Amino acid sequence: MAVLFCAMGLPLNAQDKSNTSFGKGLEVVALDSSFSMKFGLRFQTLYQGSLNVFSEKWDDQFLIRRARMKFDGFAYHPSLTYKVELGLSSRDISGGDVDEHSNTSRFIYDAVLKWQFSKNWSIWAGQTKLPGNRERVISSQKMQFVDRSLLNARFNIDRDAGIQLHHSANLGKRAVIKNILAISIGEGRNLTTDNIGGYDYTYRLEYLPFGEFTGKGDYFGSDLKRESTPKLSIAAAFDYNDGAAKQRGQLGSFVQDSDGNQFSTDLSTFFMDAHFKYNGFSFMGEYANKRSSEQVIVVLDDSSTLKYTTGNAINLQAGYLIDKSEWAVRYTHVNPDDLVYSNLKEETQYTLGYSRYIVGHSLKLQSDLSYIDKPLGDNLVSFRFQFEISF
């Protein structure tokens, strides 16, 4: 009891202070410099509503769109780094209630070790984003709009477990070329069963004719760094998923009939993209095309069907930053390659967005208004408003 009373007499205004700033996370380094760890936390609070133009019905909801914890640093030597990202919101961890995920939540997003074994070469091992379309590789914290485009929603190859080889080199006085080669399991994150199909192979090539962007600006939305000279990155990527078991390769449902019989087909995805920034103006354009080696339809006992997602899409977006505010526009068109065998439906989306960057992408307000044209369905008008905070 005496110890308790002594403790109660201690000052209550003691505080731990860290030599960091808002949005930069908390970092610790071992006294012997054998490892470091930086911890970050962020979440997005979203309101979204949509008006069915035909029925005039309004549907809306509030939700925590994303909530993530992230850990990164080096281990043993600065050339050996790691990243771990965990999802906390219901949207983050849903979709794991199948045998292939041991009927558990899929809360691990990234768990990857990176070794830079020479100046321009590094090898990654673990689960992380594949080098597919640029919009997917850009963090969901650092987007120009409330969320990614329909092109990304339908075609991206997301995360997978495997290895990646990264290389970069200078060409001439300013130009830079980057190459990434990945070999992965092909069925997405948090798989716990044996690989059903073959492996997945991804290659991405980037060319930056005017040199590197300021602060890695080719991989965040908006020209927050206000590039003093024009910066451009042009890229192409190709992904081949041998014996894809899911509708979109790494994403979608496993293509199984009501008796549990698994179907598969080879999926080939081609991406092209460009990102330009100069003096507050930014532009990003992407093209995606996904094809299957065989046409597959699975009819379930309830008469519903499972199909692979094949077709093509284009996304164009641009914005201009004035002080800490930005207006942006986006056009997206998605088109199936076959009306019978593709899981896609034709859609065209027109979007006007507004963002207020209070502390860059770490503290911001974003909203957008979209008109969605569906030739085979009811057209929609949607409105979204989101608050993002990242420590």
N, C-alpha and C positions, 0 to 999 in steps of 0.2 A: 504494500500500500504506500510505503514511504517513497518508493520509486515512482509510483503513479502521481503522487502529489508534487514531487520534484519536477516531473515531466510537464505537469499542468502549469507549473510556474515559469516554464521556458517561454521566450518571446514567440509569438504566433505570426510574425510578419516576415519570417525568413522566406526567401525565394531563390529558386535555381534559375540562373540566367545562362543563355546559350549565345555563342558568338555567331549568330545567323540572322536571317531576315525573313520577312513574310514571303511564303511561297517557295522557300528554299529547303524546307524540311529541317530535321534535327540530326546532327551528325556527331558521331563519336569515333575517336581513333585510339587504338591501343597504345599504351605507353611505349612499348617496344616497336611500334609501327608495323606490327605483323598483320593487322586487319583494320578495316574501317567499316562503319555501317551508317547509312543515312536513312531515316524513316520519314515518310510522308503520308498524309491523309487527305483525301478529297471526297466531295460528294456533289451531286447535281440534284436540285429540287425542280421538278418540271410540272407545269400545267399544260395540258393539251386538250383541244376541243376540235371537233369536226362537224361540218354541216353537210348533210346529204342534200344535194341540190334538187334531186327528184322528189324525195319525201318530205323535205324541209325539216328533218329530224336532227336535233343537236345532241351530240354525245361528247362528254368530257370527263376528265379525271385529273387528280393530283397524284404524283408518285415520286419516289426517290429513283430517278432514272439510273444513276450509277452511284456507288459508294465503294471506294477502293483504299487499300493500304498498300504501300510500296516500300520495299527495302532494297537498297543497292549500296555497293561499295567495292573494296578490293579485299582479297584474301591472300595472305602470305607475301605477295609481291604486287606492286601497282599494275603490272602487266596482266594480272589475273583478277578479273572483275566479275561481279554477279548481279543479278536482278531477280527479285521475287515480287510479284504483284498478286494480291488476293482480292476477290470480289465479296462484297458484303450485302448488297441489296438483293431483293428477290429476283429482279431482272438479271442481275449478274450471275446468280448461281443456279437458275432454273434450267430444266432440260436434261437433268441427269438421271431421271427416274426410268432408266432402261437397264437391261442386264449388262450391256457393254460398258456401263459406268458404275456397275455394282449397285445400281439403284440409290446412288448417293448424289448430293449436290456437287456441282462442278465449280468450286470456289477458287481453285488455283488457275490463275491466268498465265503468269510467267514464272518460270523457275529455270533460269538459264545461266550457264557459266561461260565467260568469254575470255579467251587467251589471245593477247596480241603478241605473237611470237616474232614479229619483225615490225619495222616501221610502218609498212603499208599492208600488212597481212594480219588477219585475226581469224580464229576459229571459234564458233559458238556451239555449245552442246546443251540440250535440254528442251524445254517447252517454251515457245515464244511465237511472235508473229512471223509469218512467212513473208518473203520479199515479193509480194504481189503488187496490187495497185497502190499508188501513193496515198490516196485518201484513207485507206485502211491502216497503213503504217503510221500515219499522223495520229498522235494520241487523241483519245476522245476528250481530253482536257483542253486541247489546243485547236479546236475546230473553228471555222469561220462562221458556221451556222449552228443552230441548236443541236442538230445531229447530222450524221453523214447522209449522202444522197441515196436515191433509189438504186443507182448503179451499184454502189457498194453493198446495199442491203441484199441485192439479188445475186451478185457475182463474186464478192470477195472470197479469198481462200483462207482468211483468218489465221488462227494459231494451229500449231502442230508440234509434235515431239520429234526431234531428230538432230541433225548437225547442219551447220551453215559455215561456208567459207566466204569471208569478206576481203575485198582488195580495192585499193584506190591508188591512183597515180596521176602525176601532173603531165600535161601535154603542152609543150611550149611554155610561154611565160605565165599564162593565166588559166588555161583550160584544165579541167579535171575530169577524169573518167573513173567510174566506180562499177565494180562487178560483185554480184552476190550469187552464190550457188548453194542450194539447199537440197538435202535428201531427208525425207521425213516419213512418218508412218502412214500418213494419208487419210486418217479418220478423225482428226481433230484432237482437241485438248481433253485431258483427264480420262483417256481410254484405259480400262483395266483388264480387258480380255486380249487374247492373241489377235494379231493383225488379220483382218478378214480378207482384204484384197492384197494387192501388191504395194510397192512403195510409191511415194509422191516425189516428183522431181521439179524443182523450181529454179529458174535463172532470171536475174534482173540485171540490166545494163543501164547506167545513167551517164549522161554527158552534160557537163556544166561549162559552156564555152567562155563565160566571163568570170570563172573562178567560183570559189565557195561563197555561199550566202553568209551574211552576218549572223552569228549565234545559231548556226544550223537552221536558218530561216526557210530552207527548202522543205522542212518537215514540221512547220506549224502554220496555221491559217492566219491571214492578214499580214500586212507589212508593218508589224509593230516596231521593227528596227529602223524603218524608214531608210531603205537602201539608198545610199548617195549616188551609186552608179547602177545601171540596169543589171539584174541577175536573172539567169535563166537555167532551168534544169529540164532536160528532155530525157525520157526513159521509155523502155519497153521491157516487158516481162512475159515469160511463158511458163505455164505450169502443166505438167502431165501427171494425172492421177491414175495409176494402173489398177484396174479392177475396183473402181470407187464403189463403196458400199452405201454411202449416204447420197441424198438427192443432189447436194451441191459439193460433194467431195468431203471437205472437212466439216461441213454444216448441213443442217436439214435432218430429216428422219432417216433412219436405216430403212432401206428399201426391202422390206420383208412382207410376205403375205400373212394371212391370218393364222397359218399353221407354223409360222416362224421360219419359213424357208427364205434364205437370203438371196437377193439378186445383185448383180453388179454389171458395170460397164466402164470402159475407159473414158475419162473426162479430160479434155484439152481446153485450157483457158489462155487467151492471149490478151495482154493489157498494153495500152500505150497511154502516156500521160506527159503533161508539160506544166511547169510551174514558173511564173514570172513575177518579179517584184521590182518596183522602182518608186521611190519618193512617196510612199503611202498607198500607191496603187498595187493591186495584186490580181493575178489571173491564174486559174487552174483549170485544165481541161483533161478529161479522161475518156478512153474508149475501152470497152470490154467485149469479148466474144468467147462464149463457151459452147463446146460441141461434145457429143457423145459418140462412141464407136458403134453402139447399137441402140435401137429404139426400144424402150422398155416401158410397159405399163403394168402395174400390179393392182388388181381389183380385190378389195378387201370384202369380208363377209357383210359389212354394213353398206356395201355398194360404193363406198368412197374409193378413190384411187391414189396411188403413189407414182409419181413421175420424176424424172430427172429435170433439173433446171438448166435449160439450154436456150441460147439466143444471143442477143447483143444489146448494148446500151451505150449511150453517150451522155456525158455530164460536163457542162460548162458553167463556170462561176467566176464572178469578179467583184471586187469591192474597192472602196476608197476610204482611207483613214484620215479623219480630220481631228487633230488633237487626240482625244481618247474615244471618239465615237466613229462608227463605221456603218455605212449603208452598203449592202451587197445584194446581188441578184444571182439567181441560179436557174438553169434550164436542164432538165433531165428527160431522156426518152429511153424507154425499155421496150424491147420487141422480141417475142419468141421466134425461134427458127422453125417451129412446127406447131400448128394449132392443136394437133391431136396428142403428140407425144411429149411436148414441153410442159413443165409445171409453171412456166411464166405466163403472165397475161400482159397485153400491151398497155402501157401507161405513159402519160406525158405529164410532167410536173413543172409548174412555173412558181418560183419562190422569190419573195422580197424579204430581206433580213436586216435587222438592226442590232448592233452590239455596242455596249458601253464597257470599255476595258478600264476598270478602276485600278487594278494592279495587274496589267497584262492579262494573261490567260489564267492567273491564279485567283483573281477576284473579278468577276464580270457578270453583267446582265445581258441576256440574249433573247431575242424574239424573232419569229418569222411568220409570214402569212403566205399560204400556198394554195394554188388551184390545181387539182389533180383531175386530168381528163382520162376516163376509162371507156374506150369504145365498146367493150363488152360488159360494162357495169355502170353503176351510178357514179356520176362525177361528185367530187368532194371539194369543199373549201375548209382548210384547216388553219388553226392558229396555235402557236406554241410560245410559251414564255418560260425561261429557265434561269435559275441562279446557280452559279458555280463558285465554289470556294475550295482552295487547295493550300494546305499548310506545308 
